């Protein structure tokens, strides 16, 4: 029997829907998983962002005060990013 294009397409669609239903059933239930993921994202993002911006601002202040170009800005931006990553890592180690 010759399979027509609409029949093949219908079978593929049915298989895709069944696969998606199965995936949805295996996923965490409830709004808690969304909020938990959002909290983890915040725990990682905020320390890095705040430490980086703080380092850049302190470095800019020192560069303007001592007329050193962008040396302090780059050094303290790098240091702030590093410290922010360490703080985010510590927060994740305690949370996961």
C-alpha positions in Angstrom: 0.0 0.0 0.0 1.4 3.4 -0.9 1.8 5.9 1.9 0.5 9.3 1.0 2.2 12.4 2.2 -0.6 13.5 4.6 -0.6 10.1 6.3 3.2 10.2 6.9 2.9 13.8 8.1 0.1 12.8 10.5 2.1 9.9 11.9 5.1 12.1 12.5 3.0 14.7 14.2 1.4 12.1 16.4 4.8 10.8 17.4 6.1 14.3 18.1 3.1 15.1 20.3 3.5 11.8 22.2 7.2 12.5 22.7 6.4 16.0 24.1 3.7 14.6 26.4 6.2 12.1 27.7 8.9 14.8 28.3 6.4 17.0 30.1 5.5 14.1 32.4 9.1 13.5 33.4 9.7 17.2 34.1 9.5 18.7 37.6 5.9 19.7 38.5 4.6 23.0 39.7 5.6 26.6 39.7 8.3 25.8 42.3 10.7 24.5 39.6 10.4 27.8 37.7 11.0 29.9 40.8 13.8 27.7 41.9 15.5 28.1 38.5 15.0 31.9 38.7 16.5 32.0 42.2 19.5 30.1 41.1 20.0 32.4 38.1 19.9 35.4 40.5 22.3 33.8 42.9 24.8 33.4 40.1 24.2 36.6 38.2 24.0 39.3 40.9 27.3 38.6 42.7 29.2 38.6 39.4 27.5 41.7 38.1 27.7 43.7 41.3 31.4 42.8 41.9 32.3 43.6 38.3 30.6 47.0 38.3 31.9 47.8 41.8 35.5 47.0 40.6 35.1 49.1 37.5 33.7 52.1 39.4 36.5 51.9 42.0 39.1 51.6 39.2 37.7 54.5 37.3 37.8 56.6 40.4 41.4 55.7 41.0 42.3 56.3 37.3 40.7 59.8 37.4 42.4 60.6 40.7 45.9 59.5 39.7 45.6 60.2 36.0 46.6 56.6 35.0 44.5 56.0 31.9 42.5 52.8 32.3 45.0 50.7 34.3 43.2 50.6 37.6 39.8 50.2 35.9 40.9 47.1 34.0 42.7 45.6 37.1 39.8 46.1 39.4 37.2 45.1 36.9 39.1 41.8 36.5 39.5 41.4 40.2 35.8 42.2 40.8 34.7 39.6 38.2 37.0 37.0 39.7 35.6 37.7 43.2 32.1 37.7 41.9 32.6 34.3 40.2 34.0 32.9 43.5 31.1 34.2 45.5 28.6 32.8 42.9 30.4 29.4 43.1 30.3 29.4 46.9 26.5 30.2 46.7 25.9 27.4 44.3 27.9 24.9 46.3 25.8 25.6 49.3 22.5 25.6 47.4 22.8 22.6 45.1 
